[in-house]
Amino acid sequence: MSTDKITFLLNWHATPYHLPIFLAQAKGYYAAEGIKVALLEPNDPSDVTEIIGSGKVDMGCKAMIHTIAGKARGFPIKSIGTLLDEPFTGVIYLEGSGVTEDFTSLRGKRIGYVGEFGKIQIDELTTHYGLTPNDYTAVRCGMNIARAIKEGTIDAGIGLENVQMCELEEWCKTQGRPTSDVKMLRIDELAELGCCCFCSILYIASLLGRGGALGGLRLRPLELDHVHTCERSVLSRAMRAEIWLTFSRSDGTGNEDFLNTHKSEAAAFMRAVKRATDEMFADPKAAWDAFCEFKPIMNTRLNEKIYERSVPFLQSKSRSGLIDRNVRSFTYMSRDAANVVRDWTKVTNYSKRLGIVSDDFNPNMTNEFLSWPLLDEVADPIENQKRIARRQMQIAMNGGVLAGRH
């Protein structure tokens, strides 16, 4: 590396579920592991895979489906752990928008999406519900899905239950509307996937050294025909990305393989974020306070709500029907930071169904950098999803781990 710092690029602007990454910095856990880490935030989340895959940044976060697609397109990236596990993802809309729980209600509507694969997913779903991709208008919104819904530039948009739905629920309060006006058509249910793991947020690493390049590889162009956009800057980038990209170098022997030549640093990074994760699970309130002290911009009511919908929550009803705060259950944050083999198998098969990867694709993930005992996979993932859905509804109505602060 040209510097002794590990560069780490987030998948989004700093968000409450990034807490373990920032808490490890705030508490000196990276330093305790003998590494220096520079945390970076993107202007456009669609740039992240390319930036990490081209070796310009060492490590970062990205959703599972994007990580899989990145490898399929020639970007040498690999997942070395999980940050956010199976967040509910779907088409978010407001009551009265004309969108209903019937997928065919999307006919004639403007549907926003963050990056390319959101459109691919909706296009594929139309084939199962008697529609075609031409029956709706795709609008690329980047990080502005909730804002576009509020402004009325789209009728619905793809987002996360613990992020964009929270944004819209808080907005509804300012408009005198019930938070129940915010609805979601979950993609995993529409596509009959049995899990929301395609949007699990992963820790990924580059297989090139910083400043590396991809020689002799021609990357598939983005398929963005008939797309509108919420931002001109995003559109211009999307248009440029339609060109087949060629990165020139001879045989690559002069470029450093970051992950394989810096195994100890990658393992040290994961130990540091695992230590921060353990601290968050042990005392989510104290962890949140430490995060906000380190990064004051996070200290907002909206971010508190997003945090509550992402993190450990004490929830078990007593005989009186009240919440018994002596029993702990969990939401989306991964406790052991592990890549879940069953989830990777499901999303790889889903990616094949979407035409994103070839039939002989091998998942680009490993747990070799995790030095602690890993948890068993959930015995009944479908029932677990139902349990989480019930819990999230309760937290949305009554508050979560930070309830009572205001």
N, C-alpha and C positions, 0 to 999 in steps of 0.2 A: 504494500500500500504506500502511496505517496505521503500519507500522514498516519500517525499512530492511532488516530480516532476511527472508530467504526461509525460510518454514516448510516442512519436509519430513517427511512422515509415512511411516514404514516400513509394509510389508505385514504384519509379524509382530513379535513382540518381537525385540530385537537377536539376530542369528543370524550364524554365521561367514561366510555368503555376502554379508553386508552390508559386508564389510571395506572395499571401495573408498570407500564413503560415509563411514565413520568415519575411515579413514586420511587422506582428504583434509582432514578436520577436524584430526586430530592433527598432521599435517605442515604445516598452515597453507596448504594449496593453495587453499582458498576465499578466504582473505584475500589471497593473492597475485593472485587474479583480481579483487579489489576487491569481493567480496560477503561478506555475513554469512549464516550458515545455522544455523537452529535445528532440530535433529534430534529427532523425536518418535516415540514407540512407542505402538501401539494396545492397548487392553484386549481388543477384539474385532476380528479381522481383517475381519469382514463390514461394519464401519462405514467402512472406509477409502475405498471408492469414493464413498460419499455425502458424506463430509467433504470430500474434495478436489473432487468435482464441484459441491458447493454453494458453493465459494469460501472456505470457512473455513480451508483450508490451501492453500498455493500449489502444492506439488509432492509427489510421493511414489512409492511402489512398489506395483505390483499385477500379478497374473498376467494374461496376455494375454486369456484367455477372459472374465475379469471386466472388463477394460478395454473389450472389445468390447461386452459386455452392458451396461456402464454407459452408453455412448453410446446404445445402443438404447433404454434406459429414460429418456433425456432428460438424463442427467448430462453436461455439456459438459467432457469430458476428452480428452486426446490423449497418445499415447505418443511420447516424444522420444528413446528409446534402450532398450537391453536390458542388464540386469545379469546375469541367470542364464539361460542358453540351453538349452532342451529338457531339463530335469531329468526323469528317469524318474518317472512318477507312476502310482499304481495302488492296488489293494486289497491292503493289507498284512495278513498274518495269521501266526499261529504254528503250527508243526507240532503236530498233535494237537487242533486247534481244531474239526475237522470241516470246515473249508474246505480245498479242494484246488485243483490247477491247472485243474480243471473248473469253469467259471463257474456251472454249475447247482448246484454245492455250496453256493451262497449261499442256496438255498431254505431258509426257516425260520430264517435267521441274523439277528443284529443287526449292522448295518453302520453304522459311524460315518463322519461326513463333517464337513468344516470349515465350509463355508457352502453356500448354496443350490445352487450349480451342481454340486457333487459328487453330490447326490441326483438332479438332472436327468440327469447322465451315466449313473448306474447304472440309473435308470428306463428310459432309452432303450436301454441294453444288454440289459435283460431281454427286450425285444421281439425281439431277434435270437437269443435262446437258449432260446426256448420257455417263458419265465417272464413274470410280470407284476409291476408295482411292489408289488402286495399280497403277493407271495411272500416278501418279506423285510421286516424292520423297520428303518427309517431312524432313526438316532440322531445328533442334532446335537451335536458335541463341541467345536466351536471349535478352540482350540489344544491340546486335550488328547487327541488320538487315541491316541498311544502310551500315555499313562497309563490310558486307558479299556481298552485291550487288556490291559495288565498287571493291572489290577484285575478283569478279567473282566466288565465292564459291557457290552462289545461283543465280538463274535466276530472282527471284522475292521474295518479302517477305511481310508479313503483318505488317502494320504500320499506323501511324496517319498522316493526311494531314498537321497538324501544327507542326510536329516534324520530322519524318523520311523523308518526302518529302522535307522539308526545308534543311535537311542535304545533300540530294542528289542534290538539286538545287544549293547549294553553291559549292559543289564538281564539278558540271558540269561547272561552271564558271571558275574554275581553269584548266579545261581540254579543254577550248575553245568550249564547247558544249552549245547549247541553253538550258535554264532552262525548256523549253517546252518539252525536251526529257524525263522528269520525269512524269510518268503516274500513274494512280490509277484505279483499278477495285473496286468500292465501294461495300463492303459486304452488306450493307443495300439495295442497288439497286439489286444486284444479288439475294438476298434472299427475295426480295419484302417485306421488313419489314416496310417501311414508316418512319423510323427514324434510327439514328446512336447511339441511347441511350444505346445500350449494352456496349459501351466503355466509357460512362460517368464516370468520376473519382469522387469517393465519399469519404466523411469523414466517416470512420467506427470506431466502438468501440468494445472492447471485453466484453463479458458477463461473463468473469472469471477474478479474481484478478491476479496480477502479480505472476508468479511462479505456477499458477494453472495448472491442468491437466485434461484431458478428460478421465474419467473412464467409463468402461463398453461400450464404443463406438468403433465400428470398422469402420474405414473410408475406403471408396471405393478406390481401387488402381488407379493410373494414367494409362491411356490407351495409351501407347507409343510404340506399336509394329511397327517394320519396320521404325524406326526413326533414322536419322543421326543427327549430332550435329556440331556446329561451335566451341564448346569449350569442352575439355575433362572434365573440372570440372563440367560443366552443365550436361554432360552425366552421370557422376558418381552419381550426386545427383538424376537425373531422374531415374536411375536404382534402387537406394536405395528406391526411393519413390514408386516403383512398389510393394514393400512389403506392405501387409496390416498392417496399423499402429494401435497399441493398446496402449493407455495411461492408466496407472494403478493408481487407487486410489479406495477407498471404495465407499462411497456414495456421495462424493463431499461436505458434509456439512462443512468441514473445509476450503473451498476455498471461497474467497471473490468474489462477483459479482460486477465487476468494474462499469459497466454502471448504474446499479440500486442503488448502494450504494454511487455513486459519481455523482449524477445528477447535483448538483450545479457546480461541476468542469467541467463537460461536457458542460453545458450551458454557463459557463464562457469562455471556449475555443471557442465555436461557436460565442459568442459575439465579442471576440477579432478578429477572422478572418473576421467576417462580417464588423467590423470597418475598417480593412485593405482593404477589398474588396471595400467598399464605397470610400476609399481614392484612390484606383486604378481607379475606374470608374470616379471619379471627375477629376483626373489629371494623366493619365497613364504615361506620360513622367516623372513627378516628382517621381511617385511610382517606376518606373524602375531605376531611378538614385539612389534612396534610397536602393533598393534591391542590386544593384551592389556595392554600398559603403559598405553594410553590408556583402556581399558575393562576393568579387572581381572576383572569378573564373567565375561568370556569365557574366562578361563584355567582350563579344566577339561578332563579327559580326553575327555569326551563331545564338547565343542566342537572339540577337536583332530581327532577322528574325522570330524565333520561337515565340517570344513575340508578334510581330506584327500580327502574324497569330492566336493568341489566345485571344487577349484582345480587349477592346473597341476601336473602330475606328470611327472617324468622317467622315461620307461618305454620301453625297447626292449631286447629280449633279445639278449645277445651269443651267440657260438657256444657258450659254455659253458652257456648256458641261464640265466645270471644276468642281473639287470637292468643294462643299460648306461646309466649316468646322464649320458652325454654327448649323448643324443638326447632332445628334448623333445616331448611330446604333451600334449593338454589335455582337460579334462573339460567341466564345465558353464559356467564363468565366461566371459562374452562378452569377447573380446579387443578388439574395436573398438567395442563398445557400440551397434552398429547394429541397427535394426529390419530383420529379414530378410523381404524381400518375399514369397518363396515360403512362409515359415511363416505370414505374415499371410493369404495366400490360402487355405492349408489350414485354418486355424482359423476364418476367416470362413465357409468352406463348411461346416465342422463345426458352427458355431453356427447356421447355417441349418437343418441337419439336426436339431439339437436343438430348433429352434423358438424360439431366443433372439432372432434378428434376422430382419428381413424380407429378401426376395430382392434388394431394391435397395440393401442396406446397403453403404456405402463405408468401408473401413478407416480408423480414426482414429489414424493414425500418420504420422510424418515423420522424416526424417534431416537436416533442414535445419540443426539446431543442432550437427551433428558436422562439425568443420572439418578433419579428418584423412582420409587415404585409407582407404577401407573395403575389407575383405577380400572376396574372391570367395565366393560361396555354395558349400557342399560339393557336389562333383560327384555323389556317390552317397549321399544321406542315409540310405538303408536300411542300406547297408554300414557307414556311420559309426556308426549306432546299435548295430550288432552289435559293432563294435570297442570302443565305449564300454562296452557290457555286459561284455565280456571283461575290460576293464581294471578296471572297478569291482569285479568279483569278485576279481581279484587283489589290489586294494588292501584289500578287506574281509578277506582272509586274511592278507596279509603287511604291511599298513600302507602309508602313502603318504609324502608329502613330509616329514612330521614323525616318521617311523619311527625308533625307537631312542632316543627322548627319555626313556622310562620303563623 
